[in-house]
Amino acid sequence: MAATLADAFLASEVWAKDQLVEAGAYVMGARRRWLSPLVGDVLTSFARPPVDAPRLLTSVILRSPDFAEAVRKADERRSPLRIHHRVVGPSASQPPSGALPRIDSIPDLAAMLDLDVGRLQWFADTKHWNRRARSEALHHYRYEWRPRQGRIPRLLEIPEQRMRRAQRSLLERVLGLIAANDAAHGFMPGRSAATGAARHTGADIVISLDLTTFFARVTGGRIYGTLRQSGLSEPVAHVVTGLCTNAVPPRVLAAMPPGGSSDERFALRRALATSHLPQGAPSSPMLANLAIRRLDSRLTGWADAVDATYTRYADDLAFSGGPRLAKRPDAFIRGVQRIIEDEGHVANPHKTRVRRQGVRQSVTGIVVNQRTNVSRDDYDRLKATIHNCVVHGPHTQNHRRLDDFRAHLLGRISWVESLNPQRGEKLRADFLRIRW
């Protein structure tokens, strides 16, 4: 009833008391005495029609004392309020200056993703019914725990094929068009670990930190707020949030393997049990970049205060600078940790590193002392692997039993070439000697 009244109010051509009362009377089939004070509550809450937030308008109607009293009296009489007419209110359009495609309604979103509305709502699962289903066949995700020696285990939440297809389509057509912070270099077009590391070359000091359970701590509420700020209407943002977040079933949480402290395990269970970004969904990395834009902005400002540089690649944070940063790195790190915690994340104390000149400085595994370069250990290991392939055959080196070991080696060689062309050229010459 409240949702139907909200649609009728939004469909009114004039946002004024008399017109809204008439719209409500049309829905009810008669002019009810409680409609006038209800409309007064609505106009007090909204000076203008909230065309992009019908669910918010519905909640205001539900909280109206006069509406609640009318429902209570109807229940006492055992004569519930009836809807005589339904009105479909206009949906908000996207900002004309934005780059996002126009998605006015849930049917528009379903059509864009090549789904029917029922299937879209089933995937979005905004009521978390899927999480409570006993049959694994009804679940949208497959779960794999990855134990890590001496550390808290990691849970991969792998979407089933149709869900993955919808998430990827959403990433390509909508999410990828939303601007992220300039400090983000992970999973961004035209940016990479190499572009992020390149901003820290030749610095007096390099500081790196790592965020704990990064994806699990990005909540559904944070995603919804991000999508609304980006211009999506309330109903569309609500469904997109459901489509791209997940709450892990209790049976999966109960199967968590050993690892980590009791506090870390409790925090991970609590994060996974609520709506969060699933690690394994194609849409999660980009949404994580968008959801922590404020964190990136605050850390950029903190770094600017000491003439330092800040970049982030997924959950890896890097700072570099000159004498001002090198003078008091401990105080700077404490400020970074305060900002991180204030934004709902936690820095891993075991992965905080401070590297001054004279030692190997690295960012996301890339050496940055004078210029970006591959580490000597990584280069030597790859060189030995290729040499053994030449001498003993490639089948002796495919320890992980990869389906396309040749492509795997070429990818690693290309990575070295992007950082150090001379070393990459030597590796490629040796690679050409392998008999496949």
Disulfide bonds with the S-S distance in Angstrom:
none
